Amino acid sequence: MTTTTFDTLAYAKKMKAAGFTDQQAEVQAEAFFEVIDEKLSTKRDLEVLTYKLTIRLGSMLGAAVGMIAILIKFGH
């Protein structure tokens, strides 16, 4: 689950100051928040991904070392 910080009220106020109607500004702020929430990764997301990749790489390395040991043992 991602957690993002995006102040939709502040964004909508900026849009209103730029000439958008209240409805346009609010809809745009909500739509923008949805895109941010769905598409951006948080620091926690990246930490979890890094952990999973580290475990996967360690497992592959362990399997490779085991296979080399078996090949060396039975190769003689």
TIGU-207552 format. One record per residue: chain; z, y, x of N, C-alpha, C in turn. Coordinates in Angstrom, 2 decimals, decimal comma. Atoms other than C-alpha are relative to their C-alpha. Last residue first. Layout:
N
unit:A nw:Z nv:Y nu:X caw:Z cav:Y cau:X cw:Z cv:Y cu:X $
...
//
This chain:
76
unit:A nw:-0,22 nv:0,69 nu:-1,28 caw:-9,75 cav:-36,35 cau:36,62 cw:0,01 cv:-1,47 cu:-0,15 $
unit:A nw:1,16 nv:-0,15 nu:-0,85 caw:-11,34 cav:-34,60 cau:33,66 cw:0,15 cv:-0,73 cu:1,32 $
unit:A nw:0,89 nv:1,11 nu:0,21 caw:-8,74 cav:-35,89 cau:31,20 cw:-1,26 cv:0,06 cu:0,88 $
unit:A nw:-0,74 nv:1,27 nu:-0,06 caw:-5,96 cav:-33,63 cau:32,44 cw:-0,95 cv:-1,19 cu:-0,11 $
unit:A nw:-0,40 nv:0,23 nu:-1,40 caw:-8,24 cav:-30,66 cau:33,21 cw:0,68 cv:-1,37 cu:0,12 $
unit:A nw:1,22 nv:0,29 nu:-0,78 caw:-9,92 cav:-30,87 cau:29,80 cw:0,34 cv:-0,30 cu:1,46 $
unit:A nw:0,45 nv:1,36 nu:0,38 caw:-6,52 cav:-31,12 cau:28,07 cw:-1,24 cv:-0,38 cu:0,81 $
unit:A nw:-0,97 nv:0,96 nu:-0,56 caw:-5,19 cav:-28,09 cau:29,96 cw:-0,42 cv:-1,43 cu:-0,29 $
unit:A nw:0,26 nv:0,07 nu:-1,45 caw:-8,35 cav:-26,12 cau:29,15 cw:0,94 cv:-1,02 cu:0,65 $
unit:A nw:1,24 nv:0,77 nu:-0,19 caw:-7,95 cav:-26,97 cau:25,47 cw:-0,34 cv:-0,14 cu:1,47 $
unit:A nw:-0,25 nv:1,41 nu:0,31 caw:-4,32 cav:-25,83 cau:25,48 cw:-1,23 cv:-0,86 cu:0,22 $
unit:A nw:-0,78 nv:0,53 nu:-1,13 caw:-5,19 cav:-22,57 cau:27,25 cw:0,29 cv:-1,48 cu:-0,22 $
unit:A nw:0,91 nv:0,13 nu:-1,14 caw:-7,89 cav:-21,92 cau:24,63 cw:0,71 cv:-0,58 cu:1,21 $
unit:A nw:0,89 nv:1,15 nu:0,25 caw:-5,51 cav:-22,66 cau:21,75 cw:-0,93 cv:-0,22 cu:1,18 $
unit:A nw:-0,80 nv:1,22 nu:-0,14 caw:-2,90 cav:-20,28 cau:23,18 cw:-0,84 cv:-1,25 cu:-0,19 $
unit:A nw:-0,27 nv:0,16 nu:-1,43 caw:-5,50 cav:-17,54 cau:23,62 cw:0,80 cv:-1,27 cu:0,26 $
unit:A nw:1,25 nv:0,46 nu:-0,63 caw:-6,73 cav:-18,01 cau:20,05 cw:0,20 cv:-0,25 cu:1,50 $
unit:A nw:0,26 nv:1,38 nu:0,44 caw:-3,18 cav:-17,80 cau:18,72 cw:-1,26 cv:-0,56 cu:0,65 $
unit:A nw:-0,95 nv:0,88 nu:-0,69 caw:-2,43 cav:-14,70 cau:20,79 cw:-0,21 cv:-1,46 cu:-0,36 $
unit:A nw:0,44 nv:0,10 nu:-1,39 caw:-5,61 cav:-13,02 cau:19,53 cw:0,92 cv:-0,92 cu:0,79 $
unit:A nw:1,23 nv:0,79 nu:-0,01 caw:-4,68 cav:-13,78 cau:15,90 cw:-0,49 cv:-0,20 cu:1,44 $
unit:A nw:-0,36 nv:1,40 nu:0,30 caw:-1,10 cav:-12,54 cau:16,34 cw:-1,23 cv:-0,89 cu:0,10 $
unit:A nw:-0,74 nv:0,49 nu:-1,16 caw:-2,33 cav:-9,34 cau:18,02 cw:0,39 cv:-1,46 cu:-0,19 $
unit:A nw:0,98 nv:0,28 nu:-1,05 caw:-4,93 cav:-8,81 cau:15,29 cw:0,67 cv:-0,54 cu:1,25 $
unit:A nw:0,77 nv:1,19 nu:0,39 caw:-2,27 cav:-9,15 cau:12,58 cw:-1,02 cv:-0,38 cu:1,08 $
unit:A nw:-0,88 nv:1,17 nu:-0,09 caw:0,06 cav:-6,71 cau:14,36 cw:-0,78 cv:-1,28 cu:-0,32 $
unit:A nw:-0,19 nv:0,28 nu:-1,43 caw:-2,73 cav:-4,17 cau:14,86 cw:0,86 cv:-1,24 cu:0,20 $
unit:A nw:1,26 nv:0,56 nu:-0,51 caw:-3,65 cav:-4,39 cau:11,17 cw:0,13 cv:-0,37 cu:1,48 $
unit:A nw:0,10 nv:1,36 nu:0,54 caw:-0,02 cav:-3,89 cau:10,14 cw:-1,27 cv:-0,67 cu:0,52 $
unit:A nw:-1,00 nv:0,82 nu:-0,69 caw:0,31 cav:-0,88 cau:12,45 cw:-0,08 cv:-1,44 cu:-0,46 $
unit:A nw:0,51 nv:0,29 nu:-1,34 caw:-2,97 cav:0,59 cau:11,15 cw:0,98 cv:-0,86 cu:0,79 $
unit:A nw:1,15 nv:0,91 nu:0,15 caw:-1,82 cav:0,35 cau:7,54 cw:-0,52 cv:-0,43 cu:1,36 $
unit:A nw:-0,56 nv:1,33 nu:0,29 caw:1,53 cav:1,93 cau:8,53 cw:-1,12 cv:-1,03 cu:-0,17 $
unit:A nw:-0,49 nv:0,51 nu:-1,27 caw:-0,27 cav:4,91 cau:10,13 cw:0,57 cv:-1,42 cu:-0,20 $
unit:A nw:-1,19 nv:-0,65 nu:-0,50 caw:-2,09 cav:5,41 cau:6,87 cw:0,39 cv:-0,60 cu:1,34 $
unit:A nw:-1,04 nv:0,90 nu:-0,46 caw:-5,65 cav:4,45 cau:6,16 cw:1,19 cv:0,82 cu:0,48 $
unit:A nw:-0,64 nv:-0,28 nu:-1,27 caw:-7,88 cav:6,70 cau:4,12 cw:1,08 cv:-1,01 cu:0,32 $
unit:A nw:0,82 nv:0,19 nu:-1,19 caw:-10,32 cav:5,48 cau:1,48 cw:0,70 cv:0,21 cu:1,33 $
unit:A nw:0,72 nv:1,26 nu:-0,10 caw:-8,44 cav:4,89 cau:-1,76 cw:-0,58 cv:-0,25 cu:1,38 $
unit:A nw:-0,92 nv:1,13 nu:0,19 caw:-5,77 cav:7,61 cau:-1,64 cw:-0,69 cv:-1,34 cu:0,20 $
unit:A nw:-0,91 nv:0,07 nu:-1,15 caw:-8,12 cav:10,23 cau:-0,19 cw:0,87 cv:-1,25 cu:-0,09 $
unit:A nw:0,81 nv:0,38 nu:-1,16 caw:-10,82 cav:9,51 cau:-2,78 cw:0,90 cv:-0,17 cu:1,23 $
unit:A nw:0,38 nv:1,40 nu:0,17 caw:-8,27 cav:9,59 cau:-5,61 cw:-0,81 cv:-0,51 cu:1,19 $
unit:A nw:-1,16 nv:0,83 nu:-0,30 caw:-6,81 cav:12,86 cau:-4,31 cw:-0,34 cv:-1,48 cu:-0,10 $
unit:A nw:-0,16 nv:-0,03 nu:-1,44 caw:-10,25 cav:14,50 cau:-4,29 cw:1,18 cv:-0,88 cu:0,43 $
unit:A nw:1,06 nv:0,84 nu:-0,57 caw:-10,84 cav:13,43 cau:-7,87 cw:0,14 cv:-0,08 cu:1,52 $
unit:A nw:-0,29 nv:1,39 nu:0,33 caw:-7,48 cav:14,86 cau:-8,98 cw:-1,03 cv:-0,95 cu:0,62 $
unit:A nw:-1,19 nv:0,38 nu:-0,76 caw:-8,06 cav:18,15 cau:-7,16 cw:0,35 cv:-1,46 cu:-0,24 $
unit:A nw:0,40 nv:0,18 nu:-1,39 caw:-11,61 cav:18,41 cau:-8,55 cw:1,18 cv:-0,45 cu:0,86 $
unit:A nw:0,80 nv:1,22 nu:-0,09 caw:-10,40 cav:17,81 cau:-12,08 cw:-0,41 cv:-0,26 cu:1,44 $
unit:A nw:-0,88 nv:1,16 nu:0,19 caw:-7,66 cav:20,43 cau:-11,70 cw:-0,76 cv:-1,32 cu:0,12 $
unit:A nw:-0,89 nv:0,13 nu:-1,15 caw:-9,97 cav:23,06 cau:-10,22 cw:0,88 cv:-1,23 cu:-0,11 $
unit:A nw:0,79 nv:0,43 nu:-1,16 caw:-12,68 cav:22,52 cau:-12,82 cw:0,90 cv:-0,24 cu:1,20 $
unit:A nw:0,41 nv:1,40 nu:0,20 caw:-10,16 cav:22,68 cau:-15,69 cw:-0,80 cv:-0,51 cu:1,20 $
unit:A nw:-1,18 nv:0,87 nu:-0,10 caw:-8,50 cav:25,86 cau:-14,42 cw:-0,41 cv:-1,47 cu:-0,09 $
unit:A nw:-0,83 nv:-0,07 nu:1,20 caw:-11,90 cav:27,51 cau:-13,86 cw:1,20 cv:-0,92 cu:0,20 $
unit:A nw:0,13 nv:1,14 nu:0,90 caw:-13,18 cav:27,79 cau:-10,29 cw:0,85 cv:0,24 cu:-1,26 $
unit:A nw:0,87 nv:-0,24 nu:1,14 caw:-13,43 cav:31,23 cau:-8,71 cw:-0,22 cv:-1,16 cu:-0,95 $
unit:A nw:1,39 nv:-0,09 nu:-0,45 caw:-12,10 cav:30,81 cau:-5,18 cw:-0,98 cv:0,18 cu:-1,16 $
unit:A nw:0,14 nv:-1,27 nu:-0,72 caw:-8,56 cav:31,62 cau:-6,33 cw:-1,43 cv:0,21 cu:0,49 $
unit:A nw:-0,04 nv:-1,07 nu:1,01 caw:-8,87 cav:28,78 cau:-8,85 cw:-0,19 cv:1,37 cu:0,66 $
unit:A nw:1,29 nv:0,04 nu:0,69 caw:-9,93 cav:26,41 cau:-6,06 cw:-0,08 cv:1,10 cu:-1,07 $
unit:A nw:1,01 nv:-0,54 nu:-0,93 caw:-6,96 cav:27,49 cau:-3,95 cw:-1,37 cv:0,02 cu:-0,66 $
unit:A nw:-0,22 nv:-1,45 nu:-0,07 caw:-4,61 cav:26,91 cau:-6,90 cw:-1,03 cv:0,67 cu:0,92 $
unit:A nw:0,54 nv:-0,57 nu:1,22 caw:-6,11 cav:23,46 cau:-7,45 cw:0,15 cv:1,52 cu:-0,02 $
unit:A nw:1,45 nv:0,08 nu:-0,10 caw:-5,43 cav:22,54 cau:-3,82 cw:-0,65 cv:0,66 cu:-1,22 $
unit:A nw:0,41 nv:-1,02 nu:-0,97 caw:-1,84 cav:23,77 cau:-4,05 cw:-1,52 cv:0,03 cu:0,13 $
unit:A nw:-0,25 nv:-1,31 nu:0,60 caw:-1,33 cav:21,71 cau:-7,21 cw:-0,46 cv:1,13 cu:0,92 $
unit:A nw:1,08 nv:-0,30 nu:0,94 caw:-3,02 cav:18,63 cau:-5,75 cw:0,18 cv:1,37 cu:-0,64 $
unit:A nw:-0,55 nv:-0,87 nu:1,03 caw:-0,68 cav:18,60 cau:-2,76 cw:-1,13 cv:0,44 cu:-0,94 $
unit:A nw:1,03 nv:-0,96 nu:0,36 caw:-1,90 cav:15,65 cau:-0,74 cw:0,52 cv:0,80 cu:-1,18 $
unit:A nw:-0,56 nv:-1,26 nu:0,47 caw:0,49 cav:13,39 cau:1,08 cw:-1,14 cv:0,96 cu:-0,22 $
unit:A nw:0,63 nv:-1,20 nu:-0,52 caw:-0,69 cav:9,83 cau:1,37 cw:0,70 cv:1,23 cu:-0,56 $
unit:A nw:-0,70 nv:-1,18 nu:0,50 caw:1,11 cav:6,56 cau:1,01 cw:-0,64 cv:1,21 cu:0,65 $
unit:A nw:0,07 nv:-1,20 nu:-0,79 caw:-0,90 cav:3,39 cau:1,32 cw:0,80 cv:1,12 cu:-0,65 $
unit:A nw:0,00 nv:-1,18 nu:0,84 caw:0,00 cav:0,00 cau:0,00 cw:0,00 cv:1,24 cu:0,88 $
//
